[in-house]
Amino acid sequence: MIKVDNLSYSFPQKDLYNNVSFTIEDGQHCAFIGASGSGKSTLIDIIMDPERYLFDGKLEIDPNCKIGYVSQFLQRDKAKETSVFEYIAEEFIKLQEQIASICTEMETSSDIETLLEKYQEALDAFDAIDGDDFESNINRKLNLANLSKHKDKMISELSGGEFKLIQVIKEMLNNKDLMIMDEPDVFLDFENLNSLKNLINSHKKTMLIITHNRYLLNHCFNKIIHLENTELQEFDGRYIDYNLSLLQTKIELQELSIADDEEIAKNEIRIEKLRERATYNAEASNGRALKARVKIQERLEARRIKAPFVDIKQPNINLATNNEIEETVALKVEDFSVAFDEVLLEDVNFEIKSNDKVAIVGTNGVGKTTLLRSIFKNNHDSIEINNDIEVAYLSQMQGEVLDESNTILQEFYDAGFETYGEIRSYISKYGFGSDYIKQKIGSLSGGEKNILQLAKVSSSKANMLLLDEPTSHLDTYSQMALEDAIENYNGAILMISHDYQFINNCMDYVLMIEDKTIRKMSMKKFRRMIHANHFDKDYLEIELKKKAVETKIARALVDTDFELAKTLSEELEGLIKLL
């Protein structure tokens, strides 16, 4: 269906791809993975509209291939006054009305032949999307996604996660040959994530999906396309098998790469000694020895392993505080209520101590973000923040914290940094090289914007952090870095997240929003609830162990402890067999 051959493309600031090649065949479900900012979304844009881009190499797409697309961003405004059923059925209803209009026109027109051609075209288009059964197909998909109860609701009444699933259903039923989705799992709660998994697995046509969600990766795909460090590799098979192969290859290649680096360094010392000798002693033999040693160095450089997947990109997230205080109540919420068209939250009561790390959990649309934003604004009588507490906020709506019209340089000048050098040094720790510093924030990927938010939050040195979906769009290694940062943070954290594993790894307890109020829940009870209501217990327990081993392997590679990494990879292989 799609063939990419030696494609290269660059932005003015950086190279994105260097002679990448891959194929996508009919019926494959492809996961597209890679570090934040590696160019996944741009490559999808090139596939969908190659005429907009000047790239080197070849891109071959079946000329009859029709592409459906679901963006990582919500696009709801135009559909606010439409019901769920009408929104999904838009194309079907449009074609029905077109067919009916042509039939009416035939009754009085003398140009029957032209109208017959139009009629047949409309009928063929209707048949191509299985129009005769569209109502039952819509009902079937809504039922599969556990959204049947919302069929007659207005689109504006849905939560963000529910609307995302409705977008997915609409594109699926339009029966495109290739369906592309860019991080469709972002912000989905546990129930909606399962629904997305069911929808993906029910779809019989070709799919290409950008995702960092391990649950989807482990359950939905039979091909992996991995973009990293301007290069790409493809793998036919499951993600868990690919990930094991990748980790084992990383261990081997990084060990060889370090051996090469050591040999090159030793040879450089020999060259310097020979060069020094030749400077003071002009004998021909010294010159010949120097030339020979330089040639050896050139050969070593030429054969140096330059595998694109060896380097581990992990930002240095450091959540430090200016004002560490002894344990006290940092935040008190008492009888908090909020209503829009109807009551969203009422009689909410809880308190956070100055070193508590707490997750706010609940289904999409129950008021988690509204509560967190109210705490940050601190303009409600029911909210009391300790005078010694300084608060910083990370928003799932990245434009609330970042001015996307700013360059990174200007953003950090505005945040209180004083010199160019200070900013450049600081953001480099978060993976932004000097070529980024004058780049507009609006041009960054979703993951890069979230890393930049974390950099800005970190720079505030606040002793209470309000984090709304901090792992959204982040690649695996950035998530690992954030976990480490939260573990080492000495202040209070109140975090909204739907990432079960992240919550389990970082939080002390959970605040569960149910029936318009909040109750405190221990991590043990939370795990039991998740196992009972959403995910298979055995799968989750094995996946947690698997992630822990993968994290240890990644850290062993950072520490160049290859023997430990090899031992751990054997342990990982045993866990994968259980899956």
C-alpha positions as CSV (number, residue, x, y, z in Angstrom):
1,M,0.0,0.0,0.0
2,I,2.8,2.4,1.0
3,K,6.5,2.2,0.1
4,V,9.1,4.7,1.4
5,D,12.6,4.4,-0.1
6,N,15.6,6.3,1.2
7,L,13.6,9.3,2.2
8,S,15.5,12.3,3.8
9,Y,14.0,15.5,5.1
10,S,15.3,18.4,7.2
11,F,14.0,21.4,9.0
12,P,16.2,24.5,9.0
13,Q,17.0,23.7,12.7
14,K,17.7,20.0,12.4
15,D,17.7,16.9,10.2
16,L,14.7,14.7,10.7
17,Y,15.3,11.6,8.5
18,N,18.4,10.2,6.8
19,N,17.6,7.7,4.0
20,V,14.7,6.0,5.9
21,S,12.9,3.2,4.2
22,F,9.8,1.1,5.1
23,T,6.7,-0.5,3.7
24,I,3.1,-0.8,4.9
25,E,1.1,-3.7,3.5
26,D,-2.7,-4.2,3.3
27,G,-4.2,-5.2,6.6
28,Q,-1.2,-4.4,8.8
29,H,-1.7,-2.7,12.1
30,C,1.5,-0.6,12.5
31,A,2.7,1.1,15.6
32,F,4.8,4.2,15.0
33,I,7.2,4.8,17.9
34,G,10.2,7.0,18.7
35,A,11.5,9.8,21.0
36,S,9.6,13.1,21.3
37,G,10.5,15.4,18.5
38,S,12.0,12.7,16.3
39,G,9.6,13.6,13.5
40,K,6.8,11.0,13.7
41,S,4.0,13.5,13.1
42,T,5.9,15.2,10.3
43,L,6.4,11.9,8.5
44,I,2.7,11.2,8.8
45,D,2.0,14.6,7.2
46,I,4.4,13.8,4.4
47,I,2.5,10.5,3.7
48,M,-0.9,12.3,3.7
49,D,0.1,15.3,1.6
50,P,3.5,14.7,-0.1
51,E,3.1,17.7,-2.4
52,R,3.6,20.1,0.5
53,Y,7.1,18.8,1.2
54,L,10.4,18.9,-0.6
55,F,12.1,15.7,0.4
56,D,14.7,13.4,-1.1
57,G,14.0,9.8,-1.9
58,K,10.8,8.1,-3.0
59,L,7.3,7.8,-1.6
60,E,5.0,5.4,-3.4
61,I,1.3,5.2,-2.4
62,D,-1.4,3.2,-4.1
63,P,-3.1,5.9,-6.2
64,N,-6.5,4.6,-5.1
65,C,-5.6,4.6,-1.4
66,K,-8.0,6.7,0.7
67,I,-6.6,7.9,4.0
68,G,-8.5,8.6,7.2
69,Y,-6.9,10.6,10.0
70,V,-7.5,11.2,13.7
71,S,-5.4,14.0,15.2
72,Q,-3.7,14.1,18.6
73,F,-5.6,17.3,19.2
74,L,-9.4,17.6,19.8
75,Q,-11.4,19.3,17.0
76,R,-14.8,19.7,18.4
77,D,-16.0,23.3,17.8
78,K,-17.8,22.8,14.5
79,A,-19.7,19.8,15.9
80,K,-21.0,21.3,19.2
81,E,-24.7,21.4,18.1
82,T,-24.6,17.9,16.6
83,S,-25.7,14.7,18.2
84,V,-23.2,11.8,18.5
85,F,-25.2,9.7,16.0
86,E,-25.4,12.6,13.5
87,Y,-21.7,13.4,13.9
88,I,-20.7,9.8,13.1
89,A,-23.3,9.4,10.3
90,E,-22.4,12.8,8.6
91,E,-21.0,11.2,5.4
92,F,-23.8,8.6,5.2
93,I,-26.5,11.3,5.6
94,K,-24.8,13.6,3.1
95,L,-24.8,10.8,0.5
96,Q,-28.4,9.8,1.2
97,E,-29.5,13.4,0.8
98,Q,-27.4,13.7,-2.4
99,I,-29.0,10.5,-3.9
100,A,-32.5,11.7,-2.9
101,S,-31.9,15.1,-4.5
102,I,-30.7,13.5,-7.8
103,C,-33.8,11.3,-7.8
104,T,-36.1,14.4,-7.3
105,E,-34.2,16.2,-10.1
106,M,-34.7,13.3,-12.5
107,E,-38.5,13.7,-12.3
108,T,-38.4,17.1,-14.1
109,S,-35.0,17.1,-15.9
110,S,-34.5,16.4,-19.6
111,D,-30.7,15.6,-19.1
112,I,-31.3,12.1,-17.7
113,E,-28.0,10.7,-18.8
114,T,-25.9,13.2,-16.8
115,L,-28.1,12.7,-13.8
116,L,-27.8,8.9,-14.1
117,E,-24.0,9.2,-14.0
118,K,-24.2,11.4,-10.9
119,Y,-26.7,9.0,-9.3
120,Q,-24.4,6.0,-10.0
121,E,-21.3,7.9,-8.6
122,A,-23.2,8.7,-5.4
123,L,-24.6,5.2,-5.1
124,D,-21.1,3.7,-5.5
125,A,-19.7,6.0,-2.9
126,F,-22.6,5.0,-0.5
127,D,-21.9,1.3,-1.2
128,A,-18.2,1.8,-0.6
129,I,-18.8,2.8,3.0
130,D,-21.4,0.0,3.5
131,G,-24.2,2.6,3.5
132,D,-27.1,0.2,3.6
133,D,-26.1,-1.0,7.0
134,F,-24.7,2.2,8.4
135,E,-27.1,2.5,11.3
136,S,-26.4,-1.0,12.6
137,N,-22.7,-0.5,12.0
138,I,-22.7,2.7,14.1
139,N,-24.6,1.0,16.9
140,R,-22.2,-1.9,16.8
141,K,-19.1,0.4,17.1
142,L,-20.7,2.4,19.9
143,N,-21.5,-0.8,21.8
144,L,-17.9,-2.0,21.3
145,A,-16.6,1.3,22.7
146,N,-19.2,1.2,25.6
147,L,-20.7,4.4,24.3
148,S,-24.2,3.3,23.3
149,K,-25.7,5.3,26.1
150,H,-24.3,8.5,24.5
151,K,-25.8,7.9,21.0
152,D,-28.4,10.8,21.3
153,K,-26.2,13.2,23.4
154,M,-24.8,16.4,21.9
155,I,-21.1,16.3,21.0
156,S,-20.6,19.2,23.3
157,E,-21.8,17.1,26.3
158,L,-19.0,14.5,25.9
159,S,-15.8,14.4,27.8
160,G,-12.6,14.8,25.8
161,G,-11.8,11.1,26.0
162,E,-15.3,10.1,24.8
163,F,-15.1,12.6,21.9
164,K,-11.8,11.1,20.9
165,L,-13.4,7.6,20.7
166,I,-16.3,9.1,18.6
167,Q,-13.7,10.6,16.2
168,V,-12.1,7.1,15.9
169,I,-15.4,5.5,15.2
170,K,-16.4,8.1,12.6
171,E,-13.1,7.5,10.6
172,M,-13.4,3.8,10.9
173,L,-16.9,3.7,9.5
174,N,-15.9,5.9,6.6
175,N,-14.1,2.8,5.4
176,K,-10.8,4.4,4.3
177,D,-8.1,2.1,3.0
178,L,-5.5,3.4,5.5
179,M,-6.3,4.9,8.9
180,I,-3.7,7.1,10.6
181,M,-4.0,8.1,14.2
182,D,-1.6,10.4,16.1
183,E,-1.5,9.5,19.8
184,P,-5.3,8.7,20.1
185,D,-4.7,7.4,23.6
186,V,-3.7,10.7,25.2
187,F,-5.9,11.7,28.1
188,L,-8.1,8.5,27.9
189,D,-9.2,7.1,31.2
190,F,-8.8,3.3,32.0
191,E,-12.2,2.4,30.5
192,N,-11.8,4.5,27.4
193,L,-8.3,3.0,26.8
194,N,-9.9,-0.4,26.8
195,S,-12.5,0.8,24.4
196,L,-9.8,2.1,22.0
197,K,-8.0,-1.2,22.2
198,N,-11.3,-3.0,21.2
199,L,-11.9,-0.5,18.3
200,I,-8.4,-0.9,16.9
201,N,-8.5,-4.7,17.1
202,S,-12.0,-4.8,15.4
203,H,-10.7,-2.8,12.4
204,K,-9.8,-5.0,9.5
205,K,-8.1,-2.4,7.3
206,T,-4.6,-1.0,7.5
207,M,-3.6,1.2,10.4
208,L,-0.6,3.4,11.3
209,I,-0.8,4.7,14.8
210,I,1.7,6.9,16.8
211,T,1.6,5.9,20.4
212,H,3.8,5.6,23.5
213,N,1.1,3.6,25.4
214,R,2.4,0.2,26.3
215,Y,-1.0,-1.3,26.9
216,L,-2.0,-0.6,23.3
217,L,1.5,-1.5,22.0
218,N,1.2,-4.9,23.6
219,H,-2.3,-5.7,22.5
220,C,-3.0,-4.1,19.1
221,F,-0.1,-4.3,16.6
222,N,1.6,-6.8,14.3
223,K,4.2,-4.4,12.9
224,I,6.5,-1.8,14.5
225,I,8.0,1.2,12.8
226,H,10.6,2.9,15.0
227,L,12.2,6.3,14.3
228,E,15.2,7.4,16.3
229,N,18.2,9.7,15.7
230,T,17.2,10.5,12.1
231,E,17.1,6.8,11.1
232,L,14.3,4.1,11.1
233,Q,13.9,0.4,11.4
234,E,10.8,-1.8,11.0
235,F,9.9,-5.0,12.7
236,D,7.2,-7.5,11.6
237,G,5.8,-8.8,14.9
238,R,4.6,-7.9,18.3
239,Y,5.9,-4.9,20.2
240,I,7.0,-7.0,23.2
241,D,9.1,-9.2,20.9
242,Y,10.5,-6.1,19.2
243,N,11.3,-4.4,22.5
244,L,13.2,-7.4,23.8
245,S,15.2,-7.6,20.5
246,L,15.9,-3.9,20.7
247,L,17.1,-4.0,24.2
248,Q,19.4,-7.0,23.6
249,T,20.8,-5.3,20.5
250,K,21.3,-2.1,22.5
251,I,23.4,-4.0,25.0
252,E,25.5,-5.6,22.4
253,L,26.0,-2.5,20.3
254,Q,26.7,-0.1,23.1
255,E,29.3,-2.5,24.6
256,L,31.0,-2.7,21.2
257,S,30.7,1.1,20.7
258,I,32.4,1.8,24.0
259,A,35.2,-0.7,23.1
260,D,35.7,1.2,19.8
261,D,35.7,4.5,21.6
262,E,38.4,3.3,24.0
263,E,40.5,2.0,21.1
264,I,40.2,5.3,19.2
265,A,41.2,7.2,22.4
266,K,44.2,5.1,22.9
267,N,45.3,5.5,19.3
268,E,44.8,9.3,19.5
269,I,47.3,9.3,22.4
270,R,49.8,7.3,20.3
271,I,49.3,9.8,17.4
272,E,50.0,12.8,19.7
273,K,53.2,11.2,21.0
274,L,54.4,10.4,17.4
275,R,53.4,13.9,16.3
276,E,55.4,15.4,19.2
277,R,58.4,13.2,18.4
278,A,58.3,14.1,14.7
279,T,58.2,17.8,15.6
280,Y,61.5,17.6,17.5
281,N,63.1,14.8,15.3
282,A,62.6,15.2,11.5
283,E,63.8,11.6,10.7
284,A,61.8,10.0,7.9
285,S,61.0,7.0,10.1
286,N,59.1,9.2,12.5
287,G,57.0,10.8,9.7
288,R,56.2,7.3,8.3
289,A,55.2,6.0,11.7
290,L,52.9,9.0,12.2
291,K,51.2,8.6,8.8
292,A,50.7,4.9,9.5
293,R,49.1,5.6,12.9
294,V,46.8,8.3,11.4
295,K,45.6,5.8,8.7
296,I,44.9,3.3,11.5
297,Q,42.8,6.0,13.2
298,E,40.9,6.7,10.1
299,R,40.1,3.0,9.7
300,L,38.9,2.8,13.3
301,E,36.7,5.9,12.8
302,A,35.3,4.4,9.6
303,R,34.3,1.2,11.3
304,R,33.0,2.8,14.5
305,I,29.5,1.5,15.3
306,K,27.0,4.3,14.6
307,A,23.8,2.4,15.3
308,P,20.9,5.0,15.6
309,F,19.3,3.1,18.5
310,V,22.3,2.9,20.8
311,D,22.0,6.4,22.3
312,I,19.5,6.7,25.1
313,K,17.8,10.0,25.1
314,Q,16.8,10.9,28.7
315,P,16.3,14.5,29.8
316,N,17.8,15.5,33.1
317,I,14.6,16.5,35.0
318,N,15.4,18.0,38.4
319,L,12.4,19.0,40.5
320,A,14.2,21.1,43.2
321,T,12.7,23.4,45.7
322,N,13.9,26.8,47.1
323,N,12.0,26.4,50.3
324,E,11.9,23.0,51.9
325,I,9.7,23.0,54.9
326,E,9.0,20.5,57.7
327,E,5.9,18.3,57.4
328,T,2.8,20.4,57.6
329,V,-0.5,20.8,55.7
330,A,0.3,22.4,52.4
331,L,-3.2,22.4,50.9
332,K,-6.6,22.2,52.5
333,V,-9.8,21.8,50.4
334,E,-13.0,22.0,52.5
335,D,-16.6,21.8,51.1
336,F,-15.5,22.6,47.6
337,S,-18.3,22.6,44.9
338,V,-18.4,23.7,41.3
339,A,-21.2,23.6,38.7
340,F,-21.6,24.6,35.1
341,D,-24.9,23.6,33.5
342,E,-25.1,21.0,36.3
343,V,-23.2,20.2,39.4
344,L,-19.8,18.8,38.6
345,L,-18.3,18.5,42.1
346,E,-19.8,19.0,45.5
347,D,-18.7,18.5,49.2
348,V,-15.1,17.9,48.2
349,N,-12.9,17.6,51.3
350,F,-9.2,16.6,51.5
351,E,-5.8,17.9,52.6
352,I,-2.3,17.4,51.2
353,K,0.8,17.4,53.4
354,S,4.0,19.2,52.4
355,N,5.7,15.9,51.2
356,D,2.6,14.0,49.9
357,K,2.6,12.7,46.3
358,V,-1.0,12.2,45.3
359,A,-2.8,11.2,42.1
360,I,-6.3,12.5,41.3
361,V,-8.1,9.7,39.5
362,G,-11.5,9.5,37.8
363,T,-13.2,8.9,34.5
364,N,-13.1,11.5,31.7
365,G,-15.2,14.6,32.4
366,V,-15.7,14.3,36.2
367,G,-14.0,17.5,37.0
368,K,-10.3,16.6,37.7
369,T,-8.8,19.5,35.6
370,T,-11.4,21.9,36.9
371,L,-10.4,21.1,40.5
372,L,-6.7,21.3,39.8
373,R,-7.0,24.6,37.9
374,S,-9.1,26.1,40.8
375,I,-6.4,25.1,43.3
376,F,-3.8,26.8,41.1
377,K,-5.8,30.0,40.8
378,N,-6.5,29.9,44.6
379,N,-9.5,32.2,44.3
380,H,-12.1,30.0,46.0
381,D,-13.1,30.3,49.6
382,S,-13.0,26.5,50.0
383,I,-9.3,26.3,49.0
384,E,-6.5,27.2,51.5
385,I,-2.8,27.0,50.6
386,N,-0.2,27.3,53.3
387,N,1.6,30.7,53.2
388,D,5.0,28.9,53.0
389,I,3.9,27.0,49.9
390,E,4.8,28.2,46.4
391,V,2.9,26.5,43.6
392,A,3.8,25.6,40.1
393,Y,1.4,24.3,37.5
394,L,1.7,22.0,34.4
395,S,-1.3,22.0,32.1
396,Q,-2.6,19.4,29.7
397,M,-3.5,22.5,27.6
398,Q,0.1,23.4,26.9
399,G,-0.7,26.9,25.8
400,E,-1.8,27.8,29.3
401,V,1.8,27.5,30.6
402,L,3.8,28.2,27.4
403,D,3.4,31.1,25.1
404,E,3.6,29.3,21.7
405,S,4.4,32.5,19.9
406,N,7.6,32.8,21.9
407,T,10.9,31.3,21.1
408,I,12.4,29.1,23.8
409,L,14.9,31.8,24.6
410,Q,12.1,34.4,25.1
411,E,10.0,32.0,27.2
412,F,12.9,31.5,29.7
413,Y,13.8,35.2,29.8
414,D,10.2,35.8,30.7
415,A,10.5,33.1,33.4
416,G,13.3,35.0,35.1
417,F,16.5,33.8,33.5
418,E,19.0,36.6,32.9
419,T,21.5,35.6,30.2
420,Y,21.6,33.7,26.9
421,G,24.3,31.4,28.3
422,E,22.3,30.5,31.4
423,I,19.2,29.6,29.3
424,R,21.2,27.6,26.8
425,S,23.0,25.6,29.6
426,Y,19.7,25.0,31.4
427,I,17.5,23.8,28.5
428,S,20.3,21.5,27.2
429,K,19.8,19.3,30.3
430,Y,16.3,18.7,29.0
431,G,17.4,17.6,25.5
432,F,17.2,21.0,23.7
433,G,20.4,21.8,21.9
434,S,21.6,25.2,20.9
435,D,19.9,24.8,17.6
436,Y,16.5,24.9,19.5
437,I,17.0,28.0,21.5
438,K,15.6,30.4,18.9
439,Q,12.9,28.0,17.7
440,K,9.2,29.0,18.1
441,I,7.5,26.9,20.8
442,G,4.5,26.4,18.5
443,S,6.7,24.4,16.1
444,L,7.7,21.8,18.7
445,S,6.1,18.4,19.0
446,G,3.6,17.6,21.8
447,G,6.2,15.7,23.7
448,E,8.8,18.5,23.4
449,K,6.3,21.0,24.7
450,N,5.6,18.8,27.7
451,I,9.3,18.5,28.4
452,L,9.6,22.3,28.0
453,Q,6.7,22.7,30.5
454,L,8.6,20.4,32.9
455,A,11.8,22.5,32.4
456,K,9.8,25.7,33.2
457,V,8.1,24.1,36.3
458,S,11.5,22.8,37.5
459,S,13.0,26.3,37.2
460,S,10.4,27.8,39.5
461,K,11.8,25.8,42.4
462,A,8.2,25.6,43.8
463,N,7.5,23.3,46.8
464,M,4.1,22.1,45.5
465,L,3.5,21.0,42.0
466,L,0.1,20.6,40.3
467,L,0.6,18.4,37.3
468,D,-2.2,17.7,34.8
469,E,-1.4,14.6,32.7
470,P,2.4,15.2,32.9
471,T,3.2,12.0,30.9
472,S,1.1,12.9,27.9
473,H,3.0,12.7,24.6
474,L,6.2,11.7,26.5
475,D,8.4,8.9,25.2
476,T,9.4,6.0,27.4
477,Y,12.8,7.4,28.5
478,S,11.3,10.9,29.3
479,Q,8.6,9.1,31.5
480,M,11.4,7.2,33.3
481,A,13.3,10.5,33.9
482,L,10.1,12.1,35.3
483,E,9.6,9.1,37.6
484,D,13.1,9.6,39.0
485,A,12.6,13.3,39.4
486,I,9.3,12.8,41.3
487,E,10.9,10.2,43.5
488,N,13.7,12.6,44.5
489,Y,11.4,15.7,44.9
490,N,11.1,17.0,48.4
491,G,7.9,18.9,48.0
492,A,4.2,18.1,47.6
493,I,2.7,16.8,44.3
494,L,-0.9,16.7,43.2
495,M,-1.2,15.0,39.8
496,I,-3.9,14.1,37.4
497,S,-3.0,11.0,35.4
498,H,-4.6,8.0,33.6
499,D,-1.3,6.2,33.4
500,Y,-1.8,3.3,35.8
501,Q,1.9,2.3,35.9
502,F,3.1,5.9,36.4
503,I,0.7,6.3,39.3
504,N,1.8,3.0,40.8
505,N,5.5,3.9,40.5
506,C,5.3,7.5,41.9
507,M,2.4,8.1,44.1
508,D,1.8,7.7,47.9
509,Y,-2.0,7.4,47.5
510,V,-5.0,8.3,45.3
511,L,-7.9,10.7,45.5
512,M,-10.7,9.0,43.6
513,I,-13.5,11.2,42.1
514,E,-16.8,9.3,42.2
515,D,-20.4,10.5,42.4
516,K,-19.3,14.2,42.2
517,T,-17.1,14.0,45.3
518,I,-13.7,12.6,46.4
519,R,-12.5,9.8,48.6
520,K,-9.0,8.8,49.6
521,M,-7.7,5.4,48.5
522,S,-4.6,3.6,49.4
523,M,-2.4,2.3,46.6
524,K,-3.2,-1.3,47.5
525,K,-6.9,-0.7,47.2
526,F,-6.4,1.3,44.0
527,R,-4.5,-1.6,42.4
528,R,-7.2,-4.0,43.4
529,M,-9.9,-1.8,41.9
530,I,-7.9,-1.4,38.6
531,H,-7.5,-5.2,38.4
532,A,-11.2,-5.8,39.0
533,N,-12.6,-3.2,36.7
534,H,-10.3,-2.5,33.9
535,F,-7.3,-4.7,33.2
536,D,-6.4,-8.4,33.5
537,K,-4.6,-8.9,36.9
538,D,-2.1,-11.4,35.6
539,Y,-1.2,-9.2,32.6
540,L,-0.8,-6.1,34.7
541,E,1.4,-7.8,37.3
542,I,3.6,-9.2,34.6
543,E,3.8,-5.9,32.8
544,L,4.7,-4.1,36.0
545,K,7.6,-6.6,36.6
546,K,8.5,-6.3,32.9
547,K,8.7,-2.5,33.1
548,A,10.8,-2.6,36.3
549,V,13.3,-4.9,34.6
550,E,13.3,-2.7,31.4
551,T,14.0,0.3,33.7
552,K,16.9,-1.5,35.3
553,I,18.3,-2.5,31.9
554,A,18.1,1.2,30.8
555,R,19.9,2.3,33.9
556,A,22.5,-0.4,33.5
557,L,23.2,0.8,30.0
558,V,23.5,4.4,31.3
559,D,26.1,3.1,33.8
560,T,27.7,0.9,31.1
561,D,27.2,-2.2,33.3
562,F,26.8,-4.6,30.4
563,E,27.0,-7.8,32.5
564,L,24.1,-6.7,34.6
565,A,22.2,-5.6,31.5
566,K,22.7,-9.1,29.9
567,T,21.5,-10.9,33.0
568,L,18.4,-8.7,33.2
569,S,17.6,-9.3,29.5
570,E,17.4,-13.0,30.2
571,E,15.0,-12.2,33.1
572,L,13.0,-10.1,30.8
573,E,12.8,-12.8,28.2
574,G,11.3,-15.1,30.8
575,L,8.6,-12.6,31.7
576,I,7.7,-12.0,28.0
577,K,7.1,-15.8,27.6
578,L,4.5,-15.5,30.3
579,L,2.6,-12.9,28.2
